[in-house]
Amino acid sequence: MASMEEDGSVEEKDNNNKKRTKSAIAVAWLTFYNIAMTAGWLVLAMAMMRFYLQKATHKGLYKSIARTLKFFQTVALVEVGHCAIGIVRTSVIVTGVQVCSRIFMVWFITNSIKQIQNEESVILFLVVWTLTEITRYSFYTFNLLNHLPYFIKWARYNMFIIMYPLGVAGELLTIYAALPFVRKTGMLSMRLPNKYNISFDYYYFLIIVMLSYIPLFPQLFFHMLRQRRKVLLGEIIVEKDE
Ligand SMILES: CCCCCCCCCCCCC[C@@H](O)CC(=O)SCCNC(=O)CCNC(=O)[C@H](O)C(C)(C)COP(=O)(O)OP(=O)(O)OC[C@H]1O[C@@H](n2cnc3c(N)ncnc32)[C@H](O)[C@@H]1OP(=O)(O)O
């Protein structure tokens, strides 16, 4: 009996140690990840400011930062993994929609359709994303280090009230500007007849993407409002199981 208890406590200790080791590794990884992402978006912010100060125009700005933007925005896919393995307490679906819509904007709209890269709406969502991500990743970093300045916490849970609608406006206006080029070129579309017997029209797909903002964006926005109430106002929010 005593030995079983002993065995049990050894096993329990071992499990606790494993949990501690796992969470220490998770914390170390997240700290590294968030510092790297803050740095990445700061580099983007500086590159955009330098471009604008030197050239006094937004024309050519997207092209000058495209590689860095594609890299850091694509790396954010890792965040869906963080949620899936449970090292951050966020919904896979909410994070997935947020990250995938951004990746779609970068790769399948702005990067693929050169004619729209100089639209003001591109600059709008770029500036909004950059300010948001610098705040968000520095919030996570300082939070993990247990040294979170109040103004960063305040900015994280207030800025989105303005930034989300502005970002969405930039994204939707950019997709809208892309429509005539997509229709004219038939890019990324498959017309019948073809050997796969499949038809796909990217033009109509983009219209569906634009319409999908109507049900999806409010979910993200209200999720952030709930987070805001929880963190800034200390409300206890009972989370529904996914
Ligand atoms: C294929 C075609 C696809 C087409 C799809 C079309 C869909 C269209 C709808 C989508 C519209 C999106 C528009 C958007 O792109 C526009 C903009 O972004 S504009 C700029 C404004 N944006 C924002 O403010 C972004 C806000 N979003 C986010 O913050 C996140 O992405 C979100 C997942 C929405 C919310 O984050 P989260 O739930 O994580 O909230 P918290 O920050 O409060 O964190 C919760 C807990 O998790 C911990 N956490 C999360 N991540 C980390 C991390 N990296 N490191 C450490 N810890 C992390 C966090 O600390 C919290 O922990 P705890 O509760 O324990 O304190």
The ligand as a MOL file (V3000), in Angstrom:
LIG
                    3D

  0  0  0     0  0            999 V3000
M  V30 BEGIN CTAB
M  V30 COUNTS 66 68 0 0 0
M  V30 BEGIN ATOM
M  V30 1 C -9.7100 31.5370 -47.9550 0
M  V30 2 C -10.4250 32.8120 -47.9160 0
M  V30 3 C -10.6340 33.3250 -46.5470 0
M  V30 4 C -11.5410 34.4880 -46.5480 0
M  V30 5 C -12.0700 34.7430 -45.2040 0
M  V30 6 C -12.8470 35.9760 -45.1170 0
M  V30 7 C -13.1110 36.2780 -43.6760 0
M  V30 8 C -13.3220 37.6340 -43.4160 0
M  V30 9 C -13.4680 38.0740 -41.9880 0
M  V30 10 C -12.1970 38.4260 -41.3140 0
M  V30 11 C -11.9670 39.8700 -41.1760 0
M  V30 12 C -10.5820 40.0990 -40.5930 0
M  V30 13 C -10.1330 41.4420 -40.8640 0
M  V30 14 C -8.7780 41.7290 -40.2790 0
M  V30 15 O -7.7660 41.1560 -41.0440 0
M  V30 16 C -8.6210 43.1590 -40.1710 0
M  V30 17 C -7.6300 43.5350 -39.1340 0
M  V30 18 O -6.9630 42.7950 -38.5130 0
M  V30 19 S -7.5810 45.1630 -38.8800 0
M  V30 20 C -6.5600 45.4230 -37.4650 0
M  V30 21 C -7.2860 45.2260 -36.1710 0
M  V30 22 N -7.1420 43.8870 -35.8340 0
M  V30 23 C -7.0630 43.4480 -34.6010 0
M  V30 24 O -7.1510 44.1580 -33.6280 0
M  V30 25 C -6.7680 42.0170 -34.5320 0
M  V30 26 C -7.3270 41.4620 -33.3520 0
M  V30 27 N -7.1970 40.0470 -33.4810 0
M  V30 28 C -6.5240 39.3350 -32.6110 0
M  V30 29 O -6.0190 39.8370 -31.6690 0
M  V30 30 C -6.4310 37.8510 -32.7720 0
M  V30 31 O -6.1600 37.5540 -34.0570 0
M  V30 32 C -7.6780 37.1270 -32.2760 0
M  V30 33 C -7.5120 35.6400 -32.5420 0
M  V30 34 C -8.9130 37.6380 -33.0240 0
M  V30 35 C -7.8910 37.3880 -30.8030 0
M  V30 36 O -6.8580 37.0680 -30.0310 0
M  V30 37 P -7.0090 36.2260 -28.6740 0
M  V30 38 O -8.2820 35.4650 -28.5850 0
M  V30 39 O -5.7680 35.4480 -28.5390 0
M  V30 40 O -7.1960 37.3000 -27.5920 0
M  V30 41 P -6.1900 37.7590 -26.5300 0
M  V30 42 O -5.1190 38.5590 -27.1660 0
M  V30 43 O -7.0050 38.4590 -25.5120 0
M  V30 44 O -5.5460 36.4230 -25.9430 0
M  V30 45 C -6.2550 35.3150 -25.3430 0
M  V30 46 C -5.2770 34.4530 -24.5530 0
M  V30 47 O -4.2910 33.8120 -25.3770 0
M  V30 48 C -3.0100 34.3120 -25.0630 0
M  V30 49 N -2.2430 34.3920 -26.2860 0
M  V30 50 C -2.7460 34.4480 -27.5130 0
M  V30 51 N -1.7620 34.5140 -28.4090 0
M  V30 52 C -0.6290 34.5140 -27.7100 0
M  V30 53 C 0.7230 34.5690 -28.0670 0
M  V30 54 N 1.1240 34.6620 -29.3530 0
M  V30 55 N 1.6390 34.5370 -27.0820 0
M  V30 56 C 1.2690 34.4570 -25.7910 0
M  V30 57 N 0.0050 34.3830 -25.3780 0
M  V30 58 C -0.9390 34.4190 -26.3400 0
M  V30 59 C -3.2920 35.6060 -24.4380 0
M  V30 60 O -2.2870 36.0780 -23.6230 0
M  V30 61 C -4.5390 35.2840 -23.6290 0
M  V30 62 O -4.1990 34.4620 -22.5340 0
M  V30 63 P -4.9570 34.5690 -21.1490 0
M  V30 64 O -6.4280 34.4590 -21.4220 0
M  V30 65 O -4.4030 33.4340 -20.3640 0
M  V30 66 O -4.5870 35.9040 -20.6020 0
M  V30 END ATOM
M  V30 BEGIN BOND
M  V30 1 1 1 2
M  V30 2 1 2 3
M  V30 3 1 3 4
M  V30 4 1 4 5
M  V30 5 1 5 6
M  V30 6 1 6 7
M  V30 7 1 7 8
M  V30 8 1 8 9
M  V30 9 1 9 10
M  V30 10 1 10 11
M  V30 11 1 11 12
M  V30 12 1 12 13
M  V30 13 1 13 14
M  V30 14 1 14 15
M  V30 15 1 14 16
M  V30 16 1 16 17
M  V30 17 2 17 18
M  V30 18 1 17 19
M  V30 19 1 19 20
M  V30 20 1 20 21
M  V30 21 1 21 22
M  V30 22 1 22 23
M  V30 23 2 23 24
M  V30 24 1 23 25
M  V30 25 1 25 26
M  V30 26 1 26 27
M  V30 27 1 27 28
M  V30 28 2 28 29
M  V30 29 1 28 30
M  V30 30 1 30 31
M  V30 31 1 30 32
M  V30 32 1 32 33
M  V30 33 1 32 34
M  V30 34 1 32 35
M  V30 35 1 35 36
M  V30 36 1 36 37
M  V30 37 2 37 38
M  V30 38 1 37 39
M  V30 39 1 37 40
M  V30 40 1 40 41
M  V30 41 2 41 42
M  V30 42 1 41 43
M  V30 43 1 41 44
M  V30 44 1 44 45
M  V30 45 1 45 46
M  V30 46 1 46 47
M  V30 47 1 46 61
M  V30 48 1 47 48
M  V30 49 1 48 49
M  V30 50 1 48 59
M  V30 51 1 49 50
M  V30 52 1 49 58
M  V30 53 2 50 51
M  V30 54 1 51 52
M  V30 55 1 52 53
M  V30 56 2 52 58
M  V30 57 1 53 54
M  V30 58 2 53 55
M  V30 59 1 55 56
M  V30 60 2 56 57
M  V30 61 1 57 58
M  V30 62 1 59 60
M  V30 63 1 59 61
M  V30 64 1 61 62
M  V30 65 1 62 63
M  V30 66 2 63 64
M  V30 67 1 63 65
M  V30 68 1 63 66
M  V30 END BOND
M  V30 END CTAB
M  END
